[in-house]
Amino acid sequence: MLIDEELTRKVIGCAHRVFNVLGRGLPESVYVGALAHECGKQGLLVAREYPIAVYYDDVIVGSFRADLLIERRLIVEAKACPFHEAHGIQVLTYLRCSEVELGLVI
């Protein structure tokens, strides 16, 4: 069972449409832009370069930027290279440092 299955499936479907049109070999930023556009066409609220602050003793000590935040509840990190374990760890870190509970590496 997926968390927020409807949203997850909708975003994965958008990612498939983008890849089917654009194919391989483009920079990651192109896929992120296309995915943001496709998700928007599906009526989803999309934020690009979503900032995530890292706190230590209630002080911001660093920050990250997730590729996309969709519907304020799903972080998407797009990769234009083969999946590596570090990509999954990256998204888990984003989740741990934010209020968001759901993440995808695409």
C-alpha positions, 0 to 999 in steps of 0.5 A: 500500500502506498502513502497517498496512493492517488497523488503518487500514481498521478505524479509517476504518470506525469513522469512517464509522459515526460520521459516518453516525450523527451527521452534520454540524454537531457540535463536534469533541469529540463526534466524537472521543468517538464515534470513541473509543467506536466503536473501543473497541467494535471491540476497539481500545485507545484513548487520548484526548488523547494527550500528545506532548512536544517536546524541545530539547537533551533538555529538554521545551520544549513539548507537544501533545495528539493527539485519539486514539492507537489501539493505541499505533501510530496517531495520529488527529486529528479535524476538524469542518471542511473539510480544510486543508493545516495539518491534515496538517502538524499530524499530521506534526508529532505523528509527528515528535515522537513514537514513532508512525509512522502518522497520520490526519486524519479 
